[in-house]
Amino acid sequence: MNLTYTPLLPIQRRLQTLPRDRERFKTYLRTISNTDGTDIDLLPMLAMNPMGKEHVTALVDELMSMDADGIAARAVADLANEHADLPGDYRAALIVADDLMGGWTNRWAYEFDFRVGYGPGAKRFWGPFGILWSSEPASVGRVKVAIRTAVYRTAYMQRHGRPSTLREIMIQEGRIMAQADCVGPMLEAEDMEHTRELLVPFLDASDKRTIIECLFGDAAGATLGFTPRGLSPWAGIALALHDAQMLAAKASVTV
């Protein structure tokens, strides 16, 4: 798998300097489109809020000051070598999505799409891009996790195909988060078993609504008018990570 890192944060920053008016939006569309305007070239930039306010500018500035693109580019180079046996030429990138004050950005709908819908085989797949959220402070750790999980997800889908059921998504996400050395999200032991029990009837579900409810919990589902199921924030994701870590630990002991 050949990966080329494309720095998009400076482009996002330049758009942020423009007045928040119709002309900024037009410039945004011209920037992300191909030369004749017939298609989207910089696909990850669809995740940004083109009318982002000052909090987005501040976060992008912090990320650029810590050389987030350089950190991500080095991680991509290392991981490309790790997956050299896989076919394909892809571009990788970081982008800031505005879940704090972006009126058209529902984080949980985006989380579903990034984890399930934009892998190899999807129409106009661009490559692995890491999402950094405007509601979360900049850190080297977040940059590394964002880009590493994106690359591992692309490699996993290359090998196994895109997941369709809750069970398949949890296996995928658990494995890639464990590979990327994620330390969270986590649940207390009692909540973990409560989550496991609640999710059993839905493991073969393939509809977006049920999967969002189960992966991200009641508070996330409420933002979309979904059904509360008695689940903590990130419940299904936390369970997936926990189970993948346990399997990895058992495998290392066996070896």
C-alpha positions as CSV (number, residue, x, y, z in Angstrom):
1,M,0.0,0.0,0.0
2,N,1.6,3.2,-1.2
3,L,0.7,6.2,0.9
4,T,1.5,9.9,0.2
5,Y,0.9,12.4,2.9
6,T,-0.8,15.6,1.8
7,P,-0.7,18.6,4.2
8,L,-4.2,20.1,4.3
9,L,-4.0,22.0,7.5
10,P,-2.3,25.0,5.8
11,I,-5.1,25.1,3.2
12,Q,-7.7,25.0,5.9
13,R,-5.9,27.8,7.7
14,R,-5.9,30.0,4.6
15,L,-9.6,29.5,4.2
16,Q,-10.1,30.5,7.9
17,T,-8.4,33.9,7.2
18,L,-11.2,34.9,4.8
19,P,-14.3,36.8,6.0
20,R,-17.2,34.5,6.9
21,D,-19.4,35.3,3.9
22,R,-20.6,33.8,0.6
23,E,-17.2,34.5,-1.1
24,R,-15.4,32.4,1.5
25,F,-17.8,29.5,0.7
26,K,-17.2,29.9,-3.0
27,T,-13.4,29.9,-2.4
28,Y,-13.8,26.8,-0.4
29,L,-15.6,25.0,-3.2
30,R,-13.0,26.1,-5.7
31,T,-10.2,25.0,-3.4
32,I,-11.5,21.5,-2.9
33,S,-12.6,20.8,-6.5
34,N,-10.6,19.7,-9.5
35,T,-9.5,22.1,-12.1
36,D,-12.7,22.0,-14.2
37,G,-15.0,22.0,-11.2
38,T,-16.6,18.7,-12.1
39,D,-15.5,16.7,-9.0
40,I,-14.0,16.9,-5.5
41,D,-10.2,16.6,-5.5
42,L,-9.5,17.3,-1.8
43,L,-12.1,14.9,-0.5
44,P,-11.1,15.1,3.3
45,M,-11.9,18.8,3.3
46,L,-15.6,18.0,2.9
47,A,-15.3,17.1,6.7
48,M,-14.4,20.7,7.6
49,N,-16.8,23.5,8.3
50,P,-16.1,26.1,5.6
51,M,-17.7,28.8,7.7
52,G,-15.7,27.8,10.9
53,K,-15.3,30.5,13.5
54,E,-12.3,31.7,15.5
55,H,-12.1,28.5,17.7
56,V,-11.3,26.5,14.6
57,T,-8.6,29.0,13.6
58,A,-7.1,28.8,17.0
59,L,-7.0,25.0,17.0
60,V,-5.5,24.8,13.5
61,D,-2.8,27.3,14.6
62,E,-2.0,25.1,17.6
63,L,-1.7,22.1,15.4
64,M,0.5,23.8,12.9
65,S,2.7,25.2,15.7
66,M,3.3,21.6,16.9
67,D,4.0,20.5,13.4
68,A,1.0,18.1,13.3
69,D,1.4,17.5,9.6
70,G,5.1,16.5,10.1
71,I,4.1,14.1,13.0
72,A,1.4,12.6,10.8
73,A,3.6,12.3,7.7
74,R,6.3,10.4,9.7
75,A,3.6,8.1,11.1
76,V,2.2,7.5,7.6
77,A,5.7,6.6,6.2
78,D,6.3,4.1,9.0
79,L,2.9,2.5,8.6
80,A,3.2,2.3,4.8
81,N,6.2,0.1,5.2
82,E,4.2,-2.0,7.6
83,H,1.6,-2.6,5.0
84,A,3.8,-2.7,1.9
85,D,2.2,-6.0,0.9
86,L,-1.2,-4.4,0.2
87,P,-2.0,-2.9,-3.2
88,G,-3.1,0.7,-4.0
89,D,-1.9,4.2,-4.1
90,Y,-3.6,6.5,-1.6
91,R,-3.2,10.0,-0.1
92,A,-3.3,10.6,3.6
93,A,-4.1,13.8,5.5
94,L,-5.3,15.5,8.7
95,I,-8.3,17.8,8.9
96,V,-10.2,19.6,11.6
97,A,-13.9,18.9,11.8
98,D,-16.1,21.4,13.7
99,D,-18.3,19.5,16.2
100,L,-18.3,22.4,18.6
101,M,-20.0,25.2,16.7
102,G,-20.5,23.7,13.2
103,G,-24.2,23.7,12.7
104,W,-24.1,21.1,9.9
105,T,-21.7,18.7,11.7
106,N,-23.2,16.0,13.9
107,R,-20.2,14.2,15.3
108,W,-21.9,10.8,15.6
109,A,-23.1,10.7,12.1
110,Y,-19.6,11.7,11.0
111,E,-18.0,9.1,13.3
112,F,-20.1,6.4,11.7
113,D,-19.1,7.4,8.2
114,F,-15.4,7.7,8.9
115,R,-15.3,4.3,10.6
116,V,-17.5,2.4,8.1
117,G,-18.4,4.3,5.0
118,Y,-15.2,5.8,3.6
119,G,-13.0,2.7,3.2
120,P,-11.5,1.1,0.1
121,G,-14.3,0.2,-2.3
122,A,-16.3,3.3,-1.4
123,K,-17.1,5.6,-4.3
124,R,-14.3,8.1,-4.7
125,F,-12.2,6.7,-1.8
126,W,-9.3,9.2,-1.3
127,G,-7.2,7.5,1.4
128,P,-6.8,7.5,5.1
129,F,-7.5,10.9,6.7
130,G,-7.4,11.5,10.4
131,I,-10.1,13.7,12.0
132,L,-9.2,16.2,14.7
133,W,-12.3,17.6,16.5
134,S,-12.8,21.3,17.4
135,S,-14.2,20.3,20.8
136,E,-10.9,18.6,21.8
137,P,-7.6,20.4,22.5
138,A,-4.6,19.9,20.3
139,S,-2.1,17.3,21.4
140,V,0.6,15.1,19.9
141,G,-1.2,12.0,21.2
142,R,-4.4,13.0,19.4
143,V,-2.6,13.6,16.1
144,K,-0.9,10.2,16.3
145,V,-4.1,8.3,17.2
146,A,-6.1,10.1,14.4
147,I,-3.7,9.3,11.6
148,R,-2.7,5.8,12.9
149,T,-6.2,4.6,13.2
150,A,-7.1,6.0,9.8
151,V,-4.2,4.1,8.2
152,Y,-4.9,0.9,10.1
153,R,-8.6,1.1,9.1
154,T,-7.7,1.4,5.4
155,A,-5.4,-1.6,5.7
156,Y,-8.0,-3.6,7.6
157,M,-10.6,-3.0,5.0
158,Q,-8.2,-3.9,2.3
159,R,-7.8,-7.3,3.9
160,H,-11.3,-8.0,5.2
161,G,-13.7,-5.7,3.2
162,R,-15.9,-3.1,4.7
163,P,-17.9,-4.2,7.7
164,S,-21.7,-4.1,7.6
165,T,-23.0,-5.4,11.0
166,L,-22.4,-4.1,14.5
167,R,-20.4,-7.2,15.2
168,E,-18.1,-6.7,12.3
169,I,-17.7,-3.0,13.0
170,M,-16.8,-3.7,16.6
171,I,-14.2,-6.3,15.6
172,Q,-12.7,-3.9,13.1
173,E,-12.6,-0.9,15.4
174,G,-11.3,-2.9,18.4
175,R,-8.4,-4.3,16.4
176,I,-7.3,-1.1,14.8
177,M,-7.5,0.8,18.0
178,A,-5.5,-1.8,19.8
179,Q,-2.9,-1.8,16.9
180,A,-2.7,2.0,17.2
181,D,-2.1,1.8,21.0
182,C,-5.3,3.6,21.9
183,V,-5.7,3.9,25.7
184,G,-9.5,4.7,25.6
185,P,-12.3,5.0,25.7
186,M,-12.7,2.9,28.8
187,L,-15.6,1.7,31.0
188,E,-15.7,0.4,34.5
189,A,-15.9,-3.4,34.8
190,E,-19.6,-3.4,35.8
191,D,-20.5,-1.0,33.0
192,M,-18.5,-3.1,30.5
193,E,-20.6,-6.2,31.3
194,H,-23.8,-4.2,31.3
195,T,-22.9,-3.0,27.8
196,R,-22.0,-6.5,26.6
197,E,-25.3,-7.8,27.7
198,L,-27.3,-5.0,26.1
199,L,-25.5,-5.3,22.8
200,V,-26.0,-9.0,22.3
201,P,-29.4,-8.7,20.5
202,F,-28.1,-6.1,18.1
203,L,-24.8,-7.7,17.0
204,D,-26.2,-8.6,13.6
205,A,-27.9,-5.2,13.0
206,S,-26.7,-3.4,9.9
207,D,-28.8,-0.2,10.0
208,K,-27.0,3.1,10.7
209,R,-29.4,4.1,13.5
210,T,-28.9,1.0,15.7
211,I,-25.2,1.0,15.1
212,I,-24.8,4.6,16.2
213,E,-26.9,4.0,19.3
214,C,-24.8,0.9,20.2
215,L,-21.3,2.2,19.4
216,F,-21.6,5.7,20.8
217,G,-24.2,5.5,23.6
218,D,-27.4,7.3,24.6
219,A,-26.0,10.9,24.7
220,A,-24.8,10.5,21.1
221,G,-28.0,9.0,19.9
222,A,-30.1,11.7,21.6
223,T,-28.5,14.3,19.3
224,L,-30.1,12.5,16.4
225,G,-33.4,11.7,18.1
226,F,-32.5,8.1,18.5
227,T,-33.6,5.5,21.1
228,P,-32.0,5.5,24.5
229,R,-30.8,2.0,25.4
230,G,-29.1,2.6,28.8
231,L,-25.6,2.9,27.3
232,S,-22.7,5.1,28.5
233,P,-20.8,7.4,26.1
234,W,-18.7,5.4,23.6
235,A,-20.1,2.2,25.1
236,G,-19.7,-0.1,22.1
237,I,-16.4,1.4,21.1
238,A,-15.0,0.9,24.6
239,L,-16.2,-2.7,24.7
240,A,-14.6,-3.3,21.3
241,L,-11.2,-1.9,22.4
242,H,-11.3,-3.9,25.7
243,D,-12.0,-7.2,23.9
244,A,-9.3,-6.6,21.3
245,Q,-6.8,-5.7,24.0
246,M,-7.7,-8.9,25.9
247,L,-7.3,-11.0,22.7
248,A,-3.9,-9.4,21.9
249,A,-2.7,-10.0,25.5
250,K,-3.7,-13.7,25.3
251,A,-2.0,-14.1,21.9
252,S,1.2,-12.6,23.3
253,V,1.2,-15.0,26.3
254,T,0.6,-18.0,24.0
255,V,3.5,-16.9,21.8
